[in-house]
Amino acid sequence: MAEIARPAAPLQFLEPYRRITSTGRFIPEIDGLRFLAILSVFVYHLSGDVFRHSPQGYSQSLGSNWFFLVTQILNIGVPLFFVISGFVLSLPFAEARRNLRRPVSLKKYFLRRLTRLEPPYFLCLLLFFVLKIVTSRGSASVLLPNLIASTFYVHNLVFGRPSDIDFVAWSLEIEIQFYILVPLLASVFGIANVPARRSMLVTLVLLATAVSRFASGHTLLQLSFLGYAQYFLAGFLLTEFYLSDERRPGKSRLWDFTSVAGWSLLLALLVRGGATIQWVAPWLILLLYVAAFEGVTVQRFLASPWITTIGGMCYTIYLLHNYAIAALGMVTQRLSPAGPFSFRLIIQFVLMTPIVLVISALYFRLIERPCMRHWPVDPASG
């Protein structure tokens, strides 16, 4: 399988803000897809902040506002991340099963998680814990149990709701459950017969979707891996595609059309709602991710340096953006509070996005990026 190399001669000033991978391999389309996922989540939370700062009765004008309705389903960004996680984490196990790389060391696998993702996360929790106390949003005695539960990724389980310290951590708790299960789930790639392996993967996605429909009626189950397993397993199917011998080296503009039509269809189905979308979404997202690799224009866009750099910082942006939006909104949301929703959201996006990016870039460069190096083993690597 041919490696996808880091873009030639990237803009020099972007280099300190580019992600460091554990293997040195860089798949630009994946960071491009991370960009789409974090953009979706950012706009979703920004629209919520615009709505919270609206005058009484403002919601009555939004019932048939298509722009508003689309922003309310952009939490699909979290499942978009889950599919990416399924791909990224299963890929080395699948490659090992096919003798494309050495077997994965479980010790290094879990140590990598502990040293790569936990320090930025723990520091954020501590900062937000102190911030809530200083701003009188809670007392230390009341918030301390929430901090402890969030630190050990059990807030969803213990309290039955997202973290009181950093709301977005609810999805990270689901991610860690998946992370623990990956070595077991990835044994499916040990099935040598290709049709049998792919049939098993398809069956697992369908079964996981059925389980998630049951879990949606139970808060604790919904806020667990069982509520979203189908998206992670769709990422396994993306790995199957990525390693497939049937992949063609050339790109096709037909996949560009598929991408545009597919994203439009996904948003339309999400706005419409209903049980159908739960069955369709994992497969449609999988198709869109395949298009990211196979399209001409879409691949070029997703692999561009600015897009991949921002996408590579998605973890930091995800951790920080909600607090940044809330803090900035206390000032910026005073602009035209009763104006049209689309106008207000665009104004807030223009005002807040550069500030959130600067804050995130600094945190990424100073905190997250150093943790991407193999500092417990080889500080000079990467």
C-alpha positions in Angstrom: 0.0 0.0 0.0 1.4 3.4 -1.0 1.9 5.9 1.8 0.2 9.3 1.6 3.0 11.7 2.2 2.9 15.0 4.1 2.2 17.8 1.6 5.4 19.1 0.0 6.9 22.2 1.5 4.0 23.2 3.8 3.7 26.8 4.8 6.6 27.3 7.2 4.6 29.3 9.7 2.0 26.5 10.0 4.5 23.9 10.9 4.6 24.5 14.6 0.8 24.0 14.7 0.8 20.8 12.7 0.0 17.5 14.4 2.8 15.0 15.2 1.8 11.4 14.6 3.1 8.4 16.5 4.2 6.5 13.4 5.3 9.5 11.3 2.6 8.7 8.8 0.3 11.5 7.8 -3.1 11.0 6.1 -4.2 14.5 5.1 -7.7 13.5 4.3 -8.3 12.4 7.9 -7.3 15.8 9.3 -9.5 17.4 6.6 -12.4 15.4 7.9 -11.5 16.3 11.4 -11.8 19.9 10.2 -15.4 19.3 9.0 -16.3 17.6 12.3 -15.0 20.4 14.5 -16.5 23.1 12.3 -19.9 21.3 12.7 -19.6 21.1 16.5 -18.4 24.7 16.7 -21.3 26.1 14.7 -23.7 24.0 16.7 -22.6 25.4 20.0 -22.3 28.9 18.6 -25.9 28.8 17.3 -26.9 27.7 20.8 -25.2 30.8 22.3 -26.9 33.0 19.8 -30.2 31.5 20.8 -29.5 31.9 24.5 -28.9 35.6 24.0 -32.2 36.2 22.1 -35.1 38.2 23.5 -38.2 36.5 24.9 -40.4 35.2 22.2 -37.6 35.1 19.6 -38.0 31.3 19.1 -41.5 31.8 17.6 -39.9 33.1 14.4 -37.5 30.2 14.0 -39.9 27.3 13.6 -39.7 27.3 9.8 -36.3 28.9 9.5 -34.2 26.4 7.5 -30.9 28.0 8.4 -31.7 27.7 12.1 -33.0 24.1 11.7 -29.7 23.1 10.0 -27.6 24.5 12.8 -29.6 22.5 15.3 -28.5 19.2 13.8 -24.8 20.0 13.5 -24.1 18.0 16.6 -23.7 15.3 14.0 -20.1 16.5 14.2 -19.6 14.1 17.2 -20.5 11.0 15.3 -18.3 12.3 12.5 -15.5 12.2 15.0 -16.4 8.7 16.1 -16.1 7.3 12.6 -12.7 8.9 12.3 -11.7 7.3 15.7 -12.9 4.0 14.4 -10.6 4.3 11.4 -7.5 5.7 13.1 -7.5 3.3 16.0 -8.3 0.2 14.0 -5.9 0.8 11.2 -2.7 -0.3 12.9 -4.4 -3.5 14.2 -5.8 -4.3 10.7 -2.4 -3.7 9.2 -0.7 -6.0 11.8 -3.3 -8.7 11.0 -2.3 -8.4 7.3 1.4 -8.4 8.1 1.8 -4.8 6.8 3.4 -3.8 10.1 4.6 -5.2 13.3 1.9 -6.4 15.9 0.6 -3.6 18.1 2.1 -3.5 21.6 -0.8 -3.1 23.9 1.5 -1.6 26.5 2.6 1.1 24.1 -1.0 1.5 22.8 -2.4 2.4 26.2 0.7 4.4 27.3 0.3 6.5 24.2 -3.2 7.4 25.2 -2.1 8.3 28.7 0.7 10.5 27.6 -0.8 11.9 24.4 -4.4 12.9 25.3 -4.7 13.0 29.1 -2.4 16.0 30.0 -4.2 18.5 27.8 -7.5 17.1 29.1 -6.6 17.1 32.8 -5.2 20.7 32.5 -8.5 21.9 30.9 -10.6 20.3 33.6 -8.5 21.9 36.3 -8.6 25.3 34.6 -12.4 25.2 34.1 -12.9 23.9 37.7 -11.0 26.9 39.0 -12.8 29.3 36.6 -16.2 28.1 37.7 -15.3 28.7 41.4 -13.8 32.1 40.7 -16.8 33.2 38.7 -19.2 31.9 41.4 -20.7 29.2 39.1 -20.3 26.7 41.9 -18.4 25.9 45.1 -15.4 23.7 45.3 -17.2 21.3 47.5 -20.0 20.9 45.1 -17.9 20.7 41.9 -15.1 18.5 43.3 -17.1 15.2 42.8 -17.8 16.3 39.2 -14.1 17.0 38.7 -13.0 13.6 40.0 -15.7 11.8 37.9 -14.7 13.7 34.8 -11.0 13.0 35.4 -11.6 9.3 35.4 -14.1 9.5 32.5 -17.1 8.3 34.5 -19.2 11.4 34.8 -21.8 10.1 32.4 -22.1 6.9 34.3 -22.0 8.4 37.9 -24.2 11.4 37.3 -26.2 10.4 34.3 -25.4 13.6 32.4 -22.5 15.3 30.6 -19.7 16.8 32.7 -20.5 19.8 34.8 -16.8 20.9 34.4 -16.5 20.7 30.6 -19.8 19.7 28.9 -18.1 18.3 25.8 -16.3 15.7 27.8 -19.3 13.5 27.5 -18.1 12.3 24.1 -14.6 11.8 25.4 -15.9 9.4 27.9 -17.4 7.3 25.1 -14.2 7.6 23.2 -12.2 6.1 26.1 -14.6 3.2 26.3 -14.1 2.5 22.6 -10.3 2.9 23.1 -10.3 0.1 25.7 -12.4 -2.2 23.5 -10.5 -1.6 20.2 -7.9 -4.5 20.7 -10.8 -6.9 21.1 -13.1 -5.5 18.4 -10.2 -5.3 15.9 -9.9 -9.1 16.1 -12.5 -9.1 13.3 -9.6 -8.2 10.9 -8.2 -11.6 11.7 -10.8 -13.2 9.6 -8.8 -14.2 6.5 -11.7 -14.7 4.1 -12.4 -11.2 2.7 -16.2 -11.7 2.0 -16.7 -13.2 5.4 -14.7 -10.4 7.1 -16.7 -7.7 5.3 -20.0 -9.5 6.0 -19.1 -9.6 9.7 -18.3 -5.8 9.7 -21.6 -5.0 8.0 -23.5 -7.2 10.5 -21.8 -5.6 13.4 -22.7 -2.1 12.2 -26.4 -3.2 11.8 -26.5 -4.9 15.2 -24.8 -1.8 16.9 -27.5 0.4 15.3 -30.3 -1.7 16.7 -28.6 -1.6 20.1 -28.3 2.2 19.9 -32.0 2.6 19.2 -32.7 0.7 22.4 -30.1 2.7 24.3 -31.7 6.0 23.2 -34.5 5.4 25.7 -32.1 5.0 28.6 -29.9 7.9 29.6 -27.0 5.9 31.0 -26.8 3.6 27.9 -27.3 6.5 25.5 -24.2 8.3 27.1 -22.1 5.2 26.6 -20.4 3.3 23.8 -23.6 1.4 23.2 -25.3 4.5 22.1 -22.8 5.2 19.3 -21.0 1.9 18.5 -22.3 1.9 14.9 -20.2 5.0 14.1 -17.0 3.5 15.4 -17.6 0.3 13.6 -18.3 2.3 10.4 -14.7 3.5 10.9 -13.7 -0.2 10.8 -15.3 -0.4 7.4 -13.4 2.7 6.3 -10.2 0.9 7.3 -11.3 -2.1 5.3 -11.8 0.2 2.3 -8.5 2.0 2.9 -6.5 -1.3 2.9 -8.5 -2.8 0.1 -6.6 -4.2 -2.9 -9.5 -2.9 -5.1 -8.7 0.7 -4.5 -7.9 2.6 -7.7 -4.9 5.0 -7.7 -6.8 7.6 -9.8 -9.3 10.1 -8.5 -12.8 10.7 -10.0 -15.0 13.8 -10.2 -17.9 11.5 -9.8 -16.9 11.2 -6.2 -17.0 15.0 -5.9 -20.6 14.9 -7.0 -21.2 12.1 -4.6 -19.7 14.2 -1.8 -21.8 17.3 -2.5 -25.0 15.3 -2.9 -24.2 13.1 0.1 -23.6 16.0 2.5 -26.8 17.7 1.4 -28.8 14.5 1.8 -27.3 13.9 5.3 -28.3 17.4 6.5 -31.7 17.1 5.0 -32.4 13.7 6.6 -31.1 15.0 10.0 -33.4 18.0 9.8 -36.4 15.8 8.9 -35.6 13.4 11.7 -37.3 10.1 12.3 -36.0 6.6 12.8 -34.7 6.2 9.3 -31.7 8.5 9.8 -30.4 6.3 12.6 -30.1 3.4 10.2 -28.8 5.5 7.3 -26.3 7.9 8.9 -23.4 5.5 9.6 -23.5 4.3 5.9 -23.9 7.8 4.5 -21.0 9.1 6.5 -18.9 6.1 5.4 -19.7 6.9 1.8 -18.8 10.6 2.3 -15.5 9.6 3.9 -14.7 7.3 1.0 -15.4 10.3 -1.3 -12.9 12.2 0.7 -10.2 9.8 -0.5 -11.5 9.2 -4.0 -12.7 12.7 -5.2 -10.6 15.2 -7.1 -11.8 18.6 -5.7 -12.9 17.3 -2.3 -9.6 15.5 -1.7 -7.7 18.6 -2.8 -9.7 20.8 -0.4 -9.4 18.4 2.6 -5.7 17.9 2.1 -4.9 21.7 1.8 -2.4 22.9 4.5 -4.7 25.3 6.3 -7.6 22.8 6.5 -5.4 19.9 7.7 -3.6 22.2 10.3 -6.9 23.3 11.8 -8.2 19.8 11.7 -5.1 18.5 13.4 -5.8 20.9 16.3 -9.4 19.6 16.7 -8.8 18.0 20.1 -7.7 21.3 21.6 -10.4 23.3 19.8 -13.0 20.8 21.1 -11.9 21.1 24.7 -11.8 24.9 24.7 -14.4 26.2 22.2 -17.5 26.0 24.4 -16.0 28.1 27.2 -14.5 30.6 24.7 -17.9 31.0 23.0 -19.7 31.6 26.3 -17.1 34.1 27.5 -17.0 36.0 24.2 -20.7 35.9 23.8 -21.3 38.0 26.9 -19.8 40.9 24.9 -20.4 40.1 21.2 -24.0 38.9 21.5 -25.0 42.5 22.4 -24.8 43.2 18.7 -28.3 43.1 17.1 -29.8 40.7 19.7 -33.2 40.8 17.9 -32.0 40.7 14.3 -32.5 37.7 11.9 -30.9 34.5 13.2 -28.8 33.9 10.1 -27.4 37.4 10.2 -26.6 37.2 14.0 -24.9 33.8 13.6 -22.7 34.9 10.7 -21.7 38.0 12.7 -20.8 35.9 15.7 -18.9 33.4 13.6 -16.8 36.2 12.0 -16.1 37.8 15.4 -15.4 34.7 17.4 -13.7 32.2 15.0 -10.4 34.1 14.8 -10.2 34.5 18.6 -11.1 30.9 19.3 -8.5 29.8 16.7 -5.8 31.9 18.3 -6.5 30.7 21.8 -6.6 27.0 20.6 -3.4 27.4 18.5 -1.6 28.7 21.6 -2.9 25.9 23.8 -2.1 23.3 21.0 1.4 24.5 20.5 2.3 24.9 24.2 0.4 22.0 25.7 -1.0 19.4 23.3 1.7 19.3 20.6 4.6 18.6 23.1 2.5 15.6 24.4 2.4 14.2 20.9 6.1 13.3 21.2 7.1 10.0 22.7 8.4 11.8 25.8 8.1 8.8 28.3 10.3 6.8 26.0 12.2 9.0 23.5 11.9 12.7 24.0 13.7 13.4 20.7 11.4 11.3 18.5 8.7 12.8 16.3 
